[in-house]
Amino acid sequence: MIQTLEQLRSLYAAPGERARLKQLSHVDIHARRFIALSPFCVLASGGANGRLLDASPRGGDPGFVKVLDDHTLLFPDSGGNNRLDTLENLLADPRLSLIFLLPGVDETLRVNGRARLRDEAEFVDRFAQERQRPKLVIEIAVQELYLHCAKAFMRSRLWTPETWPDRAGLPSMNQMIRDQLGAHLVLESEEATRARYLAQLAQERTPDKD
């Protein structure tokens, strides 16, 4: 069992100069472009008192996360299941990590920083013309930023359609949750679930009337 840093490091070569130097402390022109094109990212957060970590998928139209300046991102919070795992974590521990993805692109962009939850009009109004006016915006102070190489995506062949599993081989989301929580839940077909999600997404595009 590996229990010390010395034991761990003895198994691996030292990182190369390129891997060490590619980390930036600001949003450069290439990171700006990457974020502007990205429709999807994963947001990781922690919490108080040894709470387990959380990784949450987030998506929107390309560029749904805005670059305010070289050191600040604005991340709109979209409607979800209202568990608020990420937001509660960030109140207790403002550290977060993001990985931005681009469809068909094997490289990814990592951003590490600290968050503040902003509900002031000057923040939420920046997204008034987007898909949905958010209730709050996560203001991210960027502290570390770097591009990940393509090897993980090349190994997984994530963007190669011929490697994708047949969706019919997996039960519907409703069926899986019904099996986990009990047969008292009403069965819903995959088609019905998708139609319900599409209706909810369509409502997000309705202008805020408040």
N, C-alpha and C positions, 0 to 999 in steps of 0.2 A: 504494500500500500504506500502511495506517495503521500508524505506528510510534511515535507519541507520544500522550500523553494529550491534548495540545492539539489535535492532528489529530482525534482521536476525538470530543472534546467539541464541536468545531466543526460536526459533522454533526447534533447533537441539541440540542433545547431543554433548559434546566435542569429538573431534576425539580421537580414541584410540592410545595407545603408538605405536603399530605396524604401523598404518597409518602415524604417525608423523615421525617415525625413518627410514622408508624405503627409504626416499629420499636421493639420493647420489649426490655427486658433480663430479663424475668421471664415466668412463665406466668400470665396473667390468667384471669379466669372464663370468657371466651369461648374461649380456647385450650384450657383444661381440657375444656370441653364438646366441642370439635372433636376432640380426641385421644380422648376417651371414646367417641365415635361412629365413629371411623375403624377400618376393618378392613384398611387397606392403606397402605403408605408406601414411598418410595424412600430408601435410605440411601447417601449418597456419602461416600467416604473417599479418602485419599491414601496415601502410603507413603514409605519412605526412598529416598535416592539417585536422585531423579528418576523413581521408579516411576510408571507410568501410573495415572491416577485410576480408581476403580471406583464404579459405581452399581449397587446391588443391590436388587431388589424384595423386600419383606418383607410378610407378611400373617398374619392370625389372626382370631380373633373380635373384634368391635368392642371397643375399649378394651384390646387386647392389650399396648399400651404403657401403662405406669402413670405417673401424675404423683405423685411422692413428696412434693414441696413446690413452692413457687413458683419454684424454681431448679434442680430436679432431675427427670429422667425416668429410668425403669427400663425397659429394652428387652430382653426375653427373646430369646436366640438359639435359633432353631428348627433342626431337622435339615435338612440340605441335601445338597449334593454333596461336602462335606468338603474342598473346595479351600481354604476359610478365607481367601479373599481379603480380606474386610472385616476380620476379626479380626487377621490378620497386619498389615494396614495400620495399624490402630489401635494396635497395640503399638509400631510405629515412629513414628507420627504421630497423636496423639490427636484431632486436629481432625476433625469430621464435620459433615454437613448432612443434614437430613431434610425431605422434603416429604410431608405427610399428605394423603390423598385421602378423600373421601366419595362413595359411589356416587350418581350423579344430581345432585351439587352441583358447580357450576362453579368455586367458589372453592377454594383450597388453603391450607395452613398450612405455612410454612417455619420450621424451627428449626435454628440453628447453635450449635455448642458444642464441648465437649471431653469425651472418653470415658475411662473406666476399665473394665477387664474384671474383674468380680467373681464369684468362685465360692464365696464364703462362704455358709453356710447361711442367714444372715439376709437374703440377697438372693434366692437361688434358691428358698427356701421360700415366698416371697411368691407364687410361681407354681405351687405344688404342686397346687392345685385347678383349674388351667387346663387347656387342651388337652394340654399336655406340660410336665413339669417340666424346665426347661432345664439344660444343663450349666453355663452361665454366663449372667450378666446384664450388659448394657452399661449402666453408670451414666453418664448424660449430664448434665454441668453446662451448663445453658442460658445462653448469652451474648447471642444475638440471636433474636428471634422476630417474625414478622409475617405477615399475611394477604396472599395474592396475589389480584389481581382476576380476574374471570371471563373475560377476553378470549381467552386461549389456548384454553380449553375451548369457548368459543363459536365460535371460528374452526374448530376441529377437529371440532366436533359429536360429541365422543367418546361422549356418553351418548345419542345419538339412534340407535335401533336401525336405522332405515331407511337409515342411511349406512354401516352395518357391512358389511365384505366377506363374501362367501360363503366359509365355512371350507373348503369342498370345493375352492376354487381354490388352496389352499396345501397343499403336501405335508405329510405327518405329520412330527412332530418326529424320529421315528426315521429316516424316509427322508432328511431333510435332513442329519442327522448322519452317516448311512451314506454319503451322497454326498460329504460333506466329509472323512471319515476313511478310507473304503475299503469295498469291497464285502464284506469279510470279516465285517462286523457282521451279526447276524441281523436280518432284517426283522421289524418288529412293527407291527401295524395301529394306527390312532389309537384304536380302541375298546380294544385290549389295553393300550396305554400308559395310557389314562385309568383302566382297571380297576386297573392296578398302582399308580398314584398314589393312588387311593382306598383301596386296601388299606394303603398306607403311612400315609396320614392317619388311618385307623381305628386303627392301632397307636399313633399319637401319643396317642389318647384313653385308652389303657390306663394305669391308675394305676401310678406308679413303685413297684416292689417292692423297691427297695434300702433 
